[in-house]
Amino acid sequence: MGYWGTIENRQVPDSVFSQFYKLRTVYFKGSNGAIGVYAVDSPQTLLKIPGWVSSIKKTVKKNIPMILIGNKIDLDREVDRAEAEDLAKRLNCEYLETSAKTGENVELAFEKIARACLENIKEE
């Protein structure tokens, strides 16, 4: 059995993530905002972001605020910040870097998406 990732130091089988992938549009419907997270120490995670954004846009069918977050800034960087900022600009997303481990900018990220969602709802 293959493994896609870990949650709380437990391996999660590919089949679990495969099921989520199939059902993701159910979770996207009715969304008022989105946060895309990639790991700054893992270039392949950044490469997956455009596909997720495309899927969200097709499902939601309205313009919602999105933030692209480069996480794990406490680790050695393998993704150039300028590359991630360029992607965020092309996807029309705000960009922010965080560390879930240290808590740096985590609260700020949620504050930014919450404010953007509220402003977007007021404009509708």
Backbone as CSV, one residue per row, in Angstrom:
resi,resn,N_x,N_y,N_z,CA_x,CA_y,CA_z,C_x,C_y,C_z
1,MET,0.850,-1.174,0.000,0.000,0.000,0.000,0.893,1.234,0.000
2,GLY,0.555,2.192,-0.858,1.309,3.432,-0.918,0.829,4.413,0.127
3,TYR,1.692,5.357,0.434,1.335,6.388,1.408,1.573,7.752,0.806
4,TRP,0.588,8.629,0.969,0.654,9.967,0.421,1.193,10.960,1.427
5,GLY,0.884,10.780,2.691,1.321,11.752,3.684,1.100,11.250,5.085
6,THR,1.297,12.136,6.023,1.117,11.774,7.426,0.229,12.794,8.105
7,ILE,-0.489,12.344,9.079,-1.280,13.215,9.927,-0.929,12.833,11.357
8,GLU,-0.441,13.817,12.117,-0.035,13.584,13.496,0.880,12.369,13.616
9,ASN,1.891,12.310,12.751,2.905,11.266,12.745,2.358,9.872,12.445
10,ARG,1.167,9.782,11.855,0.621,8.499,11.426,0.578,8.497,9.909
11,GLN,0.952,7.386,9.307,0.900,7.301,7.858,-0.543,7.182,7.400
12,VAL,-0.847,7.880,6.332,-2.193,7.860,5.772,-2.129,7.175,4.404
13,PRO,-2.893,6.107,4.210,-2.852,5.377,2.937,-3.304,6.234,1.761
14,ASP,-2.729,5.963,0.585,-3.130,6.656,-0.641,-4.633,6.613,-0.839
15,SER,-5.253,5.510,-0.471,-6.688,5.345,-0.710,-7.517,6.416,-0.001
16,VAL,-7.080,6.853,1.175,-7.804,7.896,1.906,-7.749,9.208,1.126
17,PHE,-6.568,9.580,0.669,-6.424,10.818,-0.088,-7.101,10.689,-1.451
18,SER,-7.077,9.497,-2.022,-7.763,9.250,-3.287,-9.261,9.481,-3.143
19,GLN,-9.837,9.024,-2.036,-11.264,9.232,-1.790,-11.561,10.721,-1.629
20,PHE,-10.715,11.435,-0.890,-10.916,12.883,-0.744,-10.837,13.557,-2.104
21,TYR,-9.870,13.153,-2.922,-9.699,13.769,-4.236,-10.974,13.626,-5.052
22,LYS,-11.588,12.459,-4.994,-12.826,12.220,-5.738,-13.984,13.050,-5.195
23,LEU,-14.002,13.298,-3.900,-15.111,14.010,-3.265,-14.848,15.499,-3.058
24,ARG,-13.704,15.981,-3.463,-13.305,17.351,-3.139,-14.300,18.392,-3.617
25,THR,-14.942,18.168,-4.753,-15.875,19.172,-5.252,-17.053,19.360,-4.302
26,VAL,-17.416,18.315,-3.567,-18.485,18.436,-2.571,-18.058,19.434,-1.494
27,TYR,-16.792,19.379,-1.104,-16.284,20.289,-0.078,-16.127,21.713,-0.607
28,PHE,-15.846,21.842,-1.901,-15.627,23.163,-2.485,-16.918,23.952,-2.652
29,LYS,-18.029,23.280,-2.914,-19.298,23.978,-3.181,-19.672,24.870,-2.007
30,GLY,-20.088,26.078,-2.327,-20.491,27.018,-1.291,-19.345,27.715,-0.588
31,SER,-18.123,27.488,-1.055,-16.959,28.120,-0.415,-16.970,29.623,-0.638
32,ASN,-16.553,30.347,0.376,-16.438,31.803,0.284,-14.989,32.255,0.268
33,GLY,-14.066,31.319,0.370,-12.644,31.625,0.346,-11.855,30.340,0.300
34,ALA,-10.585,30.458,-0.060,-9.730,29.271,-0.132,-8.307,29.614,0.284
35,ILE,-7.670,28.653,0.919,-6.268,28.764,1.303,-5.532,27.590,0.666
36,GLY,-4.572,27.904,-0.187,-3.729,26.877,-0.799,-2.395,26.861,-0.077
37,VAL,-2.001,25.703,0.391,-0.765,25.596,1.171,0.214,24.660,0.465
38,TYR,1.445,25.128,0.333,2.525,24.271,-0.156,3.666,24.369,0.851
39,ALA,4.583,23.420,0.789,5.735,23.405,1.698,6.946,24.004,0.989
40,VAL,7.578,25.000,1.606,8.725,25.665,0.970,9.919,24.726,0.822
41,ASP,9.881,23.587,1.490,10.956,22.607,1.371,10.615,21.488,0.380
42,SER,9.524,21.659,-0.384,9.060,20.609,-1.288,8.493,21.216,-2.579
43,PRO,9.327,21.353,-3.612,8.881,21.978,-4.861,7.652,21.311,-5.492
44,GLN,7.526,19.999,-5.363,6.386,19.313,-5.984,5.060,19.747,-5.370
45,THR,5.060,20.207,-4.124,3.803,20.662,-3.515,3.318,21.959,-4.156
46,LEU,4.246,22.811,-4.569,3.866,24.053,-5.250,3.281,23.746,-6.627
47,LEU,3.803,22.735,-7.280,3.336,22.367,-8.616,1.882,21.894,-8.615
48,LYS,1.384,21.440,-7.482,0.004,20.953,-7.396,-1.014,22.075,-7.195
49,ILE,-0.562,23.235,-6.800,-1.469,24.339,-6.476,-2.331,24.780,-7.665
50,PRO,-1.782,24.979,-8.867,-2.645,25.423,-9.976,-3.813,24.469,-10.251
51,GLY,-3.594,23.179,-10.133,-4.666,22.210,-10.339,-5.775,22.355,-9.312
52,TRP,-5.375,22.571,-8.050,-6.366,22.767,-6.992,-7.162,24.046,-7.232
53,VAL,-6.474,25.114,-7.589,-7.150,26.391,-7.825,-8.126,26.260,-8.991
54,SER,-7.707,25.594,-10.048,-8.580,25.377,-11.199,-9.827,24.591,-10.797
55,SER,-9.636,23.559,-10.010,-10.756,22.733,-9.545,-11.718,23.545,-8.680
56,ILE,-11.170,24.378,-7.823,-12.005,25.224,-6.959,-12.812,26.202,-7.809
57,LYS,-12.154,26.864,-8.761,-12.838,27.852,-9.601,-13.950,27.214,-10.428
58,LYS,-13.710,26.016,-10.950,-14.730,25.326,-11.742,-15.928,24.935,-10.885
59,THR,-15.666,24.574,-9.643,-16.735,24.109,-8.761,-17.519,25.260,-8.155
60,VAL,-16.823,26.279,-7.676,-17.469,27.386,-6.964,-18.217,28.305,-7.925
61,LYS,-17.682,28.505,-9.107,-18.319,29.321,-10.151,-18.584,30.769,-9.744
62,LYS,-17.794,31.272,-8.838,-17.835,32.695,-8.503,-16.438,33.092,-8.062
63,ASN,-16.183,34.369,-8.040,-14.867,34.850,-7.636,-14.791,34.871,-6.110
64,ILE,-13.888,34.060,-5.553,-13.698,34.044,-4.102,-12.259,34.411,-3.777
65,PRO,-12.032,35.002,-2.611,-10.658,35.324,-2.223,-9.852,34.055,-1.953
66,MET,-8.600,34.083,-2.373,-7.702,32.954,-2.146,-6.350,33.466,-1.684
67,ILE,-5.749,32.708,-0.803,-4.403,33.009,-0.326,-3.530,31.797,-0.595
68,LEU,-2.360,32.031,-1.166,-1.365,30.986,-1.333,-0.385,31.118,-0.176
69,ILE,-0.198,30.021,0.545,0.681,30.041,1.714,1.860,29.106,1.512
70,GLY,3.049,29.661,1.685,4.271,28.859,1.730,4.511,28.514,3.189
71,ASN,4.345,27.253,3.536,4.480,26.816,4.926,5.850,26.160,5.148
72,LYS,6.175,25.954,6.378,7.435,25.317,6.820,8.645,26.224,6.612
73,ILE,8.462,27.520,6.841,9.591,28.449,6.670,10.667,28.256,7.725
74,ASP,10.386,27.391,8.703,11.385,27.060,9.705,12.378,26.019,9.180
75,LEU,12.121,25.458,7.988,13.005,24.448,7.393,13.822,25.049,6.255
76,ASP,14.769,24.278,5.737,15.580,24.735,4.607,14.707,24.879,3.370
77,ARG,14.785,26.020,2.765,13.955,26.366,1.605,14.471,25.677,0.342
78,GLU,13.534,25.097,-0.434,13.858,24.549,-1.751,13.050,25.232,-2.847
79,VAL,12.066,26.038,-2.452,11.253,26.789,-3.412,11.594,28.264,-3.232
80,ASP,12.005,28.891,-4.319,12.336,30.308,-4.285,11.072,31.126,-4.026
81,ARG,11.156,32.055,-3.101,9.992,32.871,-2.750,9.443,33.615,-3.965
82,ALA,10.330,34.125,-4.802,9.895,34.876,-5.989,9.065,33.986,-6.922
83,GLU,9.421,32.715,-7.038,8.664,31.784,-7.873,7.243,31.612,-7.331
84,ALA,7.123,31.474,-6.024,5.813,31.309,-5.391,4.995,32.591,-5.498
85,GLU,5.629,33.727,-5.306,4.919,35.000,-5.430,4.423,35.211,-6.855
86,ASP,5.222,34.798,-7.832,4.815,34.908,-9.230,3.588,34.029,-9.492
87,LEU,3.602,32.809,-8.970,2.453,31.922,-9.136,1.209,32.530,-8.491
88,ALA,1.357,33.064,-7.292,0.224,33.696,-6.604,-0.342,34.836,-7.440
89,LYS,0.525,35.621,-8.023,0.080,36.745,-8.857,-0.693,36.229,-10.073
90,ARG,-0.170,35.173,-10.728,-0.843,34.606,-11.900,-2.187,33.996,-11.542
91,LEU,-2.305,33.461,-10.327,-3.556,32.848,-9.882,-4.500,33.846,-9.214
92,ASN,-4.060,35.102,-9.139,-4.838,36.163,-8.489,-5.069,35.857,-7.007
93,CYS,-4.010,35.412,-6.347,-4.055,35.088,-4.914,-3.101,35.996,-4.155
94,GLU,-3.437,36.243,-2.924,-2.487,36.909,-2.033,-1.436,35.872,-1.649
95,TYR,-0.250,36.315,-1.253,0.814,35.382,-0.865,1.305,35.682,0.542
96,LEU,1.553,34.636,1.296,2.041,34.761,2.670,2.862,33.523,3.005
97,GLU,3.857,33.678,3.857,4.634,32.523,4.309,4.424,32.325,5.801
98,THR,4.359,31.050,6.198,4.070,30.699,7.586,4.958,29.555,8.068
99,SER,4.899,29.357,9.375,5.469,28.162,9.998,4.436,27.635,10.983
100,ALA,3.873,26.497,10.662,2.920,25.875,11.591,3.645,25.449,12.865
101,LYS,4.926,25.128,12.729,5.704,24.675,13.884,5.914,25.795,14.899
102,THR,6.292,26.984,14.407,6.561,28.095,15.320,5.342,28.999,15.500
103,GLY,4.379,28.867,14.595,3.183,29.712,14.646,3.324,31.026,13.901
104,GLU,4.497,31.259,13.309,4.737,32.521,12.617,3.744,32.734,11.472
105,ASN,3.021,33.834,11.524,2.060,34.281,10.506,0.825,33.386,10.348
106,VAL,0.647,32.383,11.188,-0.513,31.504,11.055,-1.804,32.263,11.353
107,GLU,-1.819,32.962,12.470,-3.004,33.739,12.823,-3.272,34.814,11.770
108,LEU,-2.219,35.444,11.290,-2.345,36.472,10.259,-3.000,35.902,8.999
109,ALA,-2.632,34.693,8.613,-3.205,34.065,7.426,-4.715,33.910,7.567
110,PHE,-5.154,33.429,8.731,-6.595,33.258,8.947,-7.318,34.599,9.036
111,GLU,-6.670,35.590,9.627,-7.270,36.920,9.681,-7.448,37.493,8.280
112,LYS,-6.425,37.325,7.434,-6.489,37.865,6.078,-7.595,37.210,5.257
113,ILE,-7.718,35.886,5.327,-8.742,35.217,4.531,-10.131,35.539,5.077
114,ALA,-10.259,35.649,6.381,-11.558,35.982,6.973,-11.996,37.382,6.546
115,ARG,-11.085,38.347,6.617,-11.410,39.720,6.194,-11.777,39.768,4.716
116,ALA,-11.002,39.067,3.902,-11.262,39.059,2.462,-12.617,38.423,2.155
117,CYS,-12.971,37.373,2.878,-14.279,36.726,2.683,-15.412,37.677,3.058
118,LEU,-15.266,38.361,4.171,-16.297,39.308,4.602,-16.461,40.441,3.599
119,GLU,-15.358,40.971,3.100,-15.424,42.050,2.106,-16.070,41.551,0.820
120,ASN,-15.758,40.335,0.427,-16.313,39.765,-0.785,-17.822,39.549,-0.657
121,ILE,-18.264,39.118,0.500,-19.698,38.897,0.745,-20.446,40.225,0.715
122,LYS,-19.844,41.281,1.287,-20.469,42.601,1.294,-20.652,43.138,-0.119
123,GLU,-19.722,42.792,-1.004,-19.760,43.288,-2.392,-20.793,42.559,-3.228
124,GLU,-21.222,41.374,-2.815,-22.173,40.575,-3.614,-23.567,41.134,-3.570
